[in-house]
Amino acid sequence: MKYIALTRKYRPQTFDEVIGQEHITKTLKNAIKSKRVAHAYIFAGPKGVGKTTTARILAKAMNCVNGPTQTPCGKCASCIEIVSSESVDVYEIDGASNRGIDEIRNLRENVKYASIRGKFKVYIIDEVHMLTTEAFNALLKTLEEPPAHVIFIFATTEPHRVIPTILSRCQRFDFRKLSIQEITNRIIYISKAEKIKIDEDALFLISKKADGSIRDAESMLDQLASYSEKAIKKADVVTVLGLCEADVYFELADAFISKESSRCLDIIDRTINNGYDLHEFVIGCIEHMRALQLVKIGADLEELRYNLQRYKTQVQKFDADDLLRVLNIMCRLEVEMKRSTQPRTVVEATFLRISKLESSVRLSEIFDRLDRLESEFTKKKDKYLTLEDITEEWLSFTNKIKEKISYLGSWLAGAKPLKLEENRLTITFPCEGDFHKEYIESSNRAVIQEELKAYFGRELELFLKVEKKKEKSDYTKKDLLEDQIVKSAVTLLDGEIISTG
């Protein structure tokens, strides 16, 4: 007898046998019971989760000799023909290879004719998103006014590529990925029926590798059953599916932590030399970093139950922010690999970059550092503040005073810093500044001292002096040259001071 692949042999034949899509099968069964079956459906979802299988079951339910029925018998001529893809009333069309307008025009002509054996003509168009825009537009008229005996079922992995005018005329069902446990249970069921022995670790690897696709899991089981003579073991799965051992990923993560660039390159070299697919290796790295991230935040997922203690130990060496940065870089790496003609070089460069990453710094730490720097700066400013510093900033300082007390700022602008001894600052007013000195001493000294502290960052005790008025005999040539009246006289007379005596 010709061998039948496990995916075909164990394909569900009733709604109740479909795994993990109860939200869809229940709705369809109720629609059949209440005679509310729509004329067009969109079955959307990832590959291998039961879209086409459910479409065929719906076709059987509508055309069964007992139908429309929730439980097609599977024994009548119509059911048998649909299962063997020989039904004259059920048309399965590949949208990828029949995507043009001519094919859709032929379909439009054929829908006019009544079904031959069953009650309904059912058109199942797989990968419907591959149809051209012209083909979609040609199909639109038929969907708007379909014959009563016709049902359309469109299956797609990319519903966003189906034009909105088609989507709006269909009932949409979204198929979900199956969980690891659901796939595991199915593999156990098939393994027992086929008398295939499989150990727990191998079972988990297949279920995880399937990534939610029951069809992929069944295909892998079929392949491994042919490879393994007695029982499927973990080592068989690793070899046949080209998977890296978990130890490799733990070693790589350790190399990232210890910043061992050469060790990272050595791991890549060993991976390639051992015959592993580089892209699959990178996907494994992403899954490992994701697992560490989940453990870090305390997530409790079934996929983490293997090697959980090792994850918990290793994740203690990672900062949460650093872990997230590495995961983001890894995800970008997978995209870059697909576009590159030198994927190995891209992987090596990325791993070197990760191994040289500096640790993340939180904003709170940055603020703490800034506070410390400011404190140190203030101390240095206190220590090294000189009379020259105050003199250079005096005009700016007095302008600040003017903004609050204009007259006080103007008076101080006319004064000059004279002496700085420890915390004692002496300023001097011109000889006519007696009034300013006395007024400040009686009313404003404390105010100015507070402003000095705020501006220069240091407690300063203020002392005020007034320059002595010079007698005529005390004048020097320099004093006369700076006297405004003398300056005016010299300019007017175009003269020169020869002597001050």
VEXDREN-2710 file (C-alpha; in Angstrom, 1 decimal):
% VEXDREN-2710
k/r/px/py/pz
1/MET/0.0/0.0/0.0
2/LYS/1.3/3.5/-0.9
3/TYR/2.6/5.4/2.2
4/ILE/0.4/8.3/3.3
5/ALA/2.2/11.2/4.9
6/LEU/1.2/11.9/8.5
7/THR/-0.1/15.4/7.6
8/ARG/-2.6/13.8/5.2
9/LYS/-3.3/10.7/7.2
10/TYR/-4.2/12.6/10.4
11/ARG/-5.9/15.6/8.8
12/PRO/-9.0/16.5/10.8
13/GLN/-12.2/15.4/9.1
14/THR/-14.8/17.1/11.4
15/PHE/-15.0/20.5/13.1
16/ASP/-14.5/18.8/16.5
17/GLU/-11.1/17.4/15.4
18/VAL/-9.7/20.8/14.4
19/ILE/-7.1/21.7/17.1
20/GLY/-6.9/25.1/18.8
21/GLN/-9.5/26.9/16.7
22/GLU/-12.6/26.4/18.7
23/HIS/-13.7/30.1/18.3
24/ILE/-14.0/29.4/14.6
25/THR/-15.4/25.9/14.5
26/LYS/-18.1/26.8/17.0
27/THR/-19.2/29.8/15.0
28/LEU/-19.4/27.8/11.8
29/LYS/-21.3/24.9/13.4
30/ASN/-23.8/27.4/14.8
31/ALA/-24.1/29.1/11.4
32/ILE/-24.9/25.8/9.8
33/LYS/-27.5/24.9/12.5
34/SER/-29.2/28.3/12.2
35/LYS/-28.9/28.3/8.4
36/ARG/-26.9/31.5/8.5
37/VAL/-23.9/30.3/6.4
38/ALA/-22.4/33.3/4.6
39/HIS/-21.7/33.3/0.8
40/ALA/-18.0/34.4/1.4
41/TYR/-15.4/33.8/4.1
42/ILE/-11.8/35.0/4.7
43/PHE/-9.8/32.5/6.7
44/ALA/-6.7/34.4/7.8
45/GLY/-3.7/33.2/9.9
46/PRO/-0.2/31.7/9.9
47/LYS/0.7/28.6/7.9
48/GLY/-0.2/25.2/9.0
49/VAL/-2.9/26.0/11.5
50/GLY/-5.9/24.5/9.8
51/LYS/-7.3/27.1/7.3
52/THR/-7.6/24.9/4.3
53/THR/-8.6/21.9/6.5
54/THR/-11.5/23.9/8.0
55/ALA/-12.5/25.1/4.5
56/ARG/-12.8/21.5/3.3
57/ILE/-14.8/20.4/6.4
58/LEU/-17.2/23.3/5.8
59/ALA/-17.5/22.1/2.1
60/LYS/-18.3/18.6/3.4
61/ALA/-20.8/19.9/5.9
62/MET/-22.7/21.8/3.2
63/ASN/-22.6/19.0/0.6
64/CYS/-23.0/15.9/2.8
65/VAL/-25.9/13.7/1.9
66/ASN/-27.2/14.6/5.4
67/GLY/-26.3/18.3/5.0
68/PRO/-26.1/21.0/5.6
69/THR/-25.0/19.4/8.8
70/GLN/-22.6/20.2/11.7
71/THR/-21.2/16.6/11.5
72/PRO/-20.6/15.4/8.0
73/CYS/-20.8/11.6/7.8
74/GLY/-17.5/11.2/5.9
75/LYS/-19.0/8.1/4.2
76/CYS/-21.2/9.4/1.5
77/ALA/-20.0/9.9/-2.1
78/SER/-19.8/13.7/-1.7
79/CYS/-17.7/13.5/1.5
80/ILE/-15.3/10.9/0.1
81/GLU/-14.8/12.9/-3.1
82/ILE/-14.0/16.1/-1.2
83/VAL/-11.5/14.3/1.1
84/SER/-9.7/12.9/-2.0
85/SER/-9.9/16.2/-3.8
86/GLU/-12.0/14.7/-6.6
87/SER/-15.3/16.5/-6.0
88/VAL/-16.9/18.2/-9.0
89/ASP/-18.5/20.7/-6.8
90/VAL/-15.5/21.8/-4.7
91/TYR/-12.8/23.7/-6.5
92/GLU/-9.5/24.3/-4.8
93/ILE/-7.6/27.0/-6.5
94/ASP/-4.0/28.1/-5.8
95/GLY/-4.0/31.9/-5.8
96/ALA/-0.3/32.1/-6.4
97/SER/-0.4/30.2/-9.8
98/ASN/-3.9/31.3/-10.9
99/ARG/-3.6/35.0/-10.0
100/GLY/-4.5/36.7/-13.3
101/ILE/-7.7/38.2/-14.6
102/ASP/-8.3/35.5/-17.2
103/GLU/-8.6/32.8/-14.5
104/ILE/-11.0/34.8/-12.5
105/ARG/-13.1/35.5/-15.6
106/ASN/-13.4/31.8/-16.1
107/LEU/-14.4/31.4/-12.5
108/ARG/-17.1/34.0/-13.0
109/GLU/-18.5/32.1/-15.9
110/ASN/-18.6/28.8/-14.1
111/VAL/-20.3/30.0/-10.9
112/LYS/-23.5/30.5/-12.9
113/TYR/-24.0/26.8/-13.3
114/ALA/-25.6/24.7/-10.6
115/SER/-23.7/22.1/-8.6
116/ILE/-23.6/18.6/-10.0
117/ARG/-23.7/16.2/-7.0
118/GLY/-24.0/18.3/-3.9
119/LYS/-26.2/21.2/-2.9
120/PHE/-23.4/23.9/-3.2
121/LYS/-20.5/24.9/-5.3
122/VAL/-17.6/25.7/-3.0
123/TYR/-14.6/27.7/-4.2
124/ILE/-11.5/27.5/-1.9
125/ILE/-8.9/30.0/-3.1
126/ASP/-5.6/29.5/-1.2
127/GLU/-3.1/32.3/-0.9
128/VAL/-5.8/34.7/-2.2
129/HIS/-3.6/37.7/-1.4
130/MET/-1.5/36.7/-4.5
131/LEU/-4.3/37.7/-6.9
132/THR/-3.6/40.8/-9.0
133/THR/-5.6/44.0/-8.5
134/GLU/-7.4/43.4/-11.8
135/ALA/-8.3/39.8/-10.7
136/PHE/-9.7/41.1/-7.4
137/ASN/-11.8/43.7/-9.3
138/ALA/-13.1/41.0/-11.6
139/LEU/-14.0/38.9/-8.6
140/LEU/-15.8/41.8/-6.9
141/LYS/-18.9/41.7/-8.9
142/THR/-19.5/38.0/-8.2
143/LEU/-19.1/38.6/-4.5
144/GLU/-21.6/41.5/-4.5
145/GLU/-24.3/39.4/-6.1
146/PRO/-23.4/35.7/-5.7
147/PRO/-25.6/32.9/-6.9
148/ALA/-27.4/31.2/-4.0
149/HIS/-25.6/27.9/-4.6
150/VAL/-22.1/29.3/-4.3
151/ILE/-19.8/29.7/-1.3
152/PHE/-16.4/31.3/-1.5
153/ILE/-13.7/30.6/1.1
154/PHE/-10.5/32.6/0.8
155/ALA/-7.4/31.5/2.7
156/THR/-4.5/33.8/3.3
157/THR/-1.4/34.3/5.5
158/GLU/-1.4/38.0/4.6
159/PRO/-4.9/39.5/5.0
160/HIS/-3.5/43.0/4.8
161/ARG/-2.7/42.4/1.1
162/VAL/-6.3/41.6/0.3
163/ILE/-8.0/44.8/-1.0
164/PRO/-10.6/46.3/1.4
165/THR/-13.5/46.0/-1.0
166/ILE/-13.1/42.2/-1.0
167/LEU/-12.6/42.0/2.8
168/SER/-15.7/44.1/3.4
169/ARG/-17.8/41.5/1.5
170/CYS/-16.6/38.5/3.5
171/GLN/-16.9/37.2/7.0
172/ARG/-13.4/37.1/8.4
173/PHE/-12.1/34.4/10.8
174/ASP/-8.6/34.7/12.2
175/PHE/-6.8/31.4/12.9
176/ARG/-4.3/31.5/15.7
177/LYS/-0.9/29.7/16.2
178/LEU/-1.1/26.6/18.4
179/SER/0.5/26.5/21.8
180/ILE/3.5/24.3/22.5
181/GLN/1.3/22.1/24.7
182/GLU/-1.4/21.7/22.0
183/ILE/1.2/20.7/19.5
184/THR/2.8/18.3/22.0
185/ASN/-0.5/16.6/22.7
186/ARG/-1.1/16.1/19.0
187/ILE/2.4/14.6/18.5
188/ILE/1.9/12.3/21.4
189/TYR/-1.5/11.2/20.0
190/ILE/0.0/10.5/16.5
191/SER/3.1/8.8/17.9
192/LYS/1.0/6.4/19.9
193/ALA/-1.2/5.6/16.9
194/GLU/1.9/5.1/14.7
195/LYS/3.8/3.3/17.5
196/ILE/6.6/5.8/17.3
197/LYS/8.7/6.2/20.5
198/ILE/9.9/9.7/21.3
199/ASP/11.6/11.1/24.4
200/GLU/10.4/14.2/26.2
201/ASP/13.2/16.5/25.2
202/ALA/12.8/15.6/21.5
203/LEU/9.1/16.2/21.8
204/PHE/9.6/19.6/23.3
205/LEU/12.1/20.6/20.6
206/ILE/9.8/19.6/17.8
207/SER/6.8/21.5/19.4
208/LYS/9.0/24.6/19.9
209/LYS/10.5/24.4/16.4
210/ALA/7.0/24.1/14.8
211/ASP/6.3/27.7/16.0
212/GLY/2.6/27.2/16.3
213/SER/2.1/25.2/13.1
214/ILE/0.7/21.7/13.6
215/ARG/1.4/20.8/9.9
216/ASP/5.1/21.6/10.4
217/ALA/5.2/19.6/13.6
218/GLU/3.6/16.6/11.9
219/SER/6.1/16.9/8.9
220/MET/9.0/16.9/11.3
221/LEU/7.7/13.9/13.2
222/ASP/7.4/12.1/9.9
223/GLN/10.9/12.9/8.9
224/LEU/12.4/12.0/12.3
225/ALA/10.5/8.7/12.3
226/SER/12.2/7.7/9.1
227/TYR/15.6/8.8/10.5
228/SER/15.4/7.1/13.9
229/GLU/15.3/3.3/13.8
230/LYS/14.1/2.7/17.4
231/ALA/13.2/5.9/19.2
232/ILE/13.4/9.6/18.4
233/LYS/15.8/11.3/20.8
234/LYS/16.9/14.8/21.4
235/ALA/20.2/14.3/19.5
236/ASP/18.2/13.1/16.5
237/VAL/16.1/16.3/16.4
238/VAL/19.2/18.4/16.7
239/THR/20.9/16.6/13.8
240/VAL/18.0/16.2/11.4
241/LEU/16.5/19.7/11.9
242/GLY/19.9/21.4/12.0
243/LEU/19.4/22.9/15.5
244/CYS/22.2/24.1/17.8
245/GLU/22.5/22.7/21.2
246/ALA/21.3/25.0/24.0
247/ASP/24.9/25.0/25.4
248/VAL/26.0/27.0/22.4
249/TYR/23.6/29.8/23.2
250/PHE/24.5/29.9/26.9
251/GLU/28.2/30.0/25.9
252/LEU/27.5/32.9/23.5
253/ALA/25.6/34.9/26.2
254/ASP/28.5/34.4/28.6
255/ALA/30.9/35.7/25.9
256/PHE/28.8/38.8/25.6
257/ILE/28.8/39.3/29.3
258/SER/32.6/38.9/29.6
259/LYS/33.2/41.0/26.5
260/GLU/35.2/38.2/24.9
261/SER/35.1/39.2/21.2
262/SER/37.4/36.4/20.0
263/ARG/35.2/33.8/21.7
264/CYS/32.1/35.2/19.9
265/LEU/33.9/34.8/16.5
266/ASP/35.0/31.3/17.5
267/ILE/31.4/30.3/18.3
268/ILE/30.3/31.5/14.8
269/ASP/33.1/29.5/13.2
270/ARG/32.3/26.3/15.1
271/THR/28.6/26.7/14.2
272/ILE/29.2/26.9/10.5
273/ASN/31.9/24.2/10.5
274/ASN/29.4/21.8/12.3
275/GLY/27.0/22.3/9.4
276/TYR/24.4/24.4/11.1
277/ASP/22.4/26.9/9.2
278/LEU/23.6/30.5/10.1
279/HIS/20.1/32.0/9.8
280/GLU/18.7/29.3/12.1
281/PHE/21.5/29.9/14.5
282/VAL/20.7/33.6/14.7
283/ILE/17.0/32.8/15.3
284/GLY/18.1/30.5/18.1
285/CYS/20.2/33.4/19.6
286/ILE/17.2/35.7/19.5
287/GLU/15.0/33.0/21.2
288/HIS/17.7/32.6/23.9
289/MET/18.0/36.3/24.6
290/ARG/14.2/36.5/24.6
291/ALA/14.0/33.7/27.1
292/LEU/16.5/35.5/29.4
293/GLN/14.4/38.7/29.1
294/LEU/11.2/36.8/30.1
295/VAL/13.0/35.2/33.1
296/LYS/14.3/38.6/34.0
297/ILE/10.9/40.1/34.3
298/GLY/9.5/37.0/36.0
299/ALA/7.3/35.7/33.2
300/ASP/6.0/32.2/33.7
301/LEU/5.7/30.6/30.2
302/GLU/5.6/26.9/29.3
303/GLU/8.4/27.3/26.8
304/LEU/10.8/28.2/29.6
305/ARG/10.4/25.0/31.6
306/TYR/13.4/23.4/30.0
307/ASN/16.7/24.9/31.1
308/LEU/14.8/27.2/33.4
309/GLN/17.4/27.0/36.2
310/ARG/20.2/27.8/33.8
311/TYR/18.3/30.8/32.5
312/LYS/17.8/32.0/36.1
313/THR/21.5/31.7/36.8
314/GLN/22.7/33.4/33.7
315/VAL/20.2/36.2/33.7
316/GLN/21.6/37.4/37.1
317/LYS/24.8/38.5/35.2
318/PHE/22.8/40.8/32.8
319/ASP/21.4/44.3/33.5
320/ALA/17.7/44.4/32.4
321/ASP/18.4/47.4/30.1
322/ASP/21.5/45.8/28.6
323/LEU/19.5/42.6/27.9
324/LEU/16.9/44.6/26.0
325/ARG/19.5/46.4/24.0
326/VAL/21.1/43.0/22.9
327/LEU/17.7/41.6/22.0
328/ASN/16.9/44.6/19.8
329/ILE/20.3/44.4/18.1
330/MET/19.7/40.7/17.5
331/CYS/16.3/41.3/15.9
332/ARG/17.7/43.9/13.6
333/LEU/20.5/41.4/12.7
334/GLU/18.0/38.9/11.3
335/VAL/16.6/41.5/8.9
336/GLU/20.0/42.7/7.8
337/MET/21.1/39.1/7.1
338/LYS/18.3/38.6/4.6
339/ARG/19.4/41.7/2.6
340/SER/23.1/41.0/2.7
341/THR/25.2/39.1/0.2
342/GLN/27.7/38.4/3.1
343/PRO/25.5/37.2/6.0
344/ARG/28.5/35.8/8.0
345/THR/30.3/39.1/8.0
346/VAL/27.1/40.8/9.2
347/VAL/26.7/38.3/12.0
348/GLU/30.4/38.7/13.0
349/ALA/30.2/42.5/13.0
350/THR/27.1/42.4/15.1
351/PHE/28.5/40.0/17.7
352/LEU/31.7/42.1/18.0
353/ARG/29.5/45.2/18.5
354/ILE/27.5/43.5/21.3
355/SER/30.7/42.2/23.0
356/LYS/32.0/45.8/23.1
357/LEU/28.8/47.5/24.4
358/GLU/29.1/49.7/27.4
359/SER/26.7/49.1/30.2
360/SER/23.5/51.1/30.2
361/VAL/23.2/54.1/32.5
362/ARG/19.9/55.0/34.0
363/LEU/18.7/58.6/34.1
364/SER/18.7/58.5/37.9
365/GLU/22.4/57.6/37.8
366/ILE/23.1/60.4/35.3
367/PHE/21.4/62.9/37.6
368/ASP/23.4/61.6/40.6
369/ARG/26.6/62.1/38.7
370/LEU/25.6/65.6/37.7
371/ASP/24.8/66.4/41.3
372/ARG/28.2/65.2/42.4
373/LEU/30.0/67.1/39.6
374/GLU/28.1/70.3/40.6
375/SER/29.1/69.8/44.2
376/GLU/32.7/69.3/43.2
377/PHE/32.6/72.3/41.0
378/THR/31.2/74.4/43.8
379/LYS/33.9/73.2/46.1
380/LYS/36.6/74.1/43.6
381/LYS/34.9/77.4/43.0
382/ASP/35.0/78.2/46.7
383/LYS/38.6/77.1/47.0
384/TYR/39.9/79.0/44.0
385/LEU/37.7/82.2/44.0
386/THR/40.0/85.2/43.7
387/LEU/39.7/88.9/43.7
388/GLU/40.4/88.9/40.0
389/ASP/37.4/86.5/39.5
390/ILE/35.1/88.8/41.4
391/THR/36.5/91.9/39.5
392/GLU/35.8/90.2/36.1
393/GLU/32.3/89.3/37.1
394/TRP/31.5/92.5/39.0
395/LEU/29.6/94.3/36.2
396/SER/27.5/91.1/35.5
397/PHE/26.9/90.7/39.2
398/THR/25.7/94.3/39.6
399/ASN/23.4/93.9/36.6
400/LYS/21.7/91.0/38.4
401/ILE/21.2/93.3/41.4
402/LYS/19.7/95.9/39.1
403/GLU/17.0/93.5/38.0
404/LYS/15.7/93.3/41.6
405/ILE/16.7/96.7/43.1
406/SER/17.7/99.1/40.4
407/TYR/19.2/101.9/42.5
408/LEU/21.3/99.4/44.6
409/GLY/22.7/97.8/41.5
410/SER/23.6/101.3/40.1
411/TRP/25.4/102.2/43.3
412/LEU/27.4/99.0/43.4
413/ALA/28.3/99.3/39.7
414/GLY/30.2/102.5/40.7
415/ALA/32.1/100.6/43.4
416/LYS/35.1/98.4/42.9
417/PRO/36.2/95.1/44.6
418/LEU/39.3/96.1/46.6
419/LYS/40.4/93.1/48.6
420/LEU/39.5/89.5/49.3
421/GLU/40.9/87.9/52.5
422/GLU/39.4/84.5/53.1
423/ASN/35.7/85.2/53.2
424/ARG/36.0/89.0/53.7
425/LEU/35.3/91.0/50.6
426/THR/36.1/94.7/50.7
427/ILE/34.6/97.0/48.0
428/THR/35.4/100.7/47.7
429/PHE/33.1/103.6/46.6
430/PRO/34.3/106.8/44.9
431/CYS/35.0/109.7/47.3
432/GLU/31.5/111.0/46.8
433/GLY/29.9/107.7/47.9
434/ASP/29.6/108.3/51.6
435/PHE/25.8/108.3/51.4
436/HIS/25.8/105.0/49.4
437/LYS/28.1/103.3/51.9
438/GLU/26.0/104.4/54.9
439/TYR/22.7/103.5/53.3
440/ILE/23.9/100.0/52.4
441/GLU/25.4/99.4/55.8
442/SER/22.2/100.3/57.5
443/SER/19.7/98.6/55.2
444/ASN/21.1/96.4/52.4
445/ARG/24.3/94.6/53.5
446/ALA/22.5/91.3/54.2
447/VAL/20.7/91.5/50.8
448/ILE/23.9/92.0/48.9
449/GLN/25.7/89.2/50.9
450/GLU/22.9/86.8/49.9
451/GLU/23.2/87.8/46.2
452/LEU/27.0/87.3/46.4
453/LYS/26.5/83.8/47.7
454/ALA/24.0/83.0/45.0
455/TYR/26.2/84.3/42.3
456/PHE/29.7/83.2/43.3
457/GLY/28.6/80.1/45.2
458/ARG/30.4/81.2/48.4
459/GLU/29.6/82.9/51.7
460/LEU/31.2/86.4/51.6
461/GLU/31.2/88.9/54.4
462/LEU/31.0/92.4/52.9
463/PHE/33.0/95.4/54.0
464/LEU/32.5/98.9/52.5
465/LYS/35.0/101.7/52.1
466/VAL/35.0/105.2/50.5
467/GLU/38.0/106.6/48.7
468/LYS/39.6/109.6/50.4
469/LYS/39.2/112.9/48.6
470/LYS/42.6/114.0/47.4
471/GLU/44.1/117.4/48.1
472/LYS/45.5/119.4/45.2
473/SER/49.0/118.5/46.3
474/ASP/48.1/114.8/46.2
475/TYR/47.2/114.7/42.6
476/THR/49.5/113.0/40.2
477/LYS/49.7/113.5/36.5
478/LYS/47.7/110.2/36.1
479/ASP/44.9/111.5/38.4
480/LEU/44.7/114.7/36.4
481/LEU/44.5/112.9/33.1
482/GLU/41.6/110.8/34.4
483/ASP/39.7/113.9/35.8
484/GLN/36.8/114.7/33.4
485/ILE/37.1/118.5/33.7
486/VAL/40.8/118.4/33.0
487/LYS/40.3/116.0/30.1
488/SER/37.8/118.5/28.6
489/ALA/40.2/121.4/29.0
490/VAL/43.1/119.6/27.5
491/THR/41.0/118.6/24.5
492/LEU/39.5/122.1/24.0
493/LEU/42.9/123.9/24.2
494/ASP/44.8/121.1/22.5
495/GLY/47.2/121.3/25.4
496/GLU/49.4/119.0/27.5
497/ILE/49.9/118.6/31.3
498/ILE/53.5/119.3/32.0
499/SER/53.5/119.4/35.8
500/THR/51.0/118.8/38.7
501/GLY/52.9/121.2/41.0
END
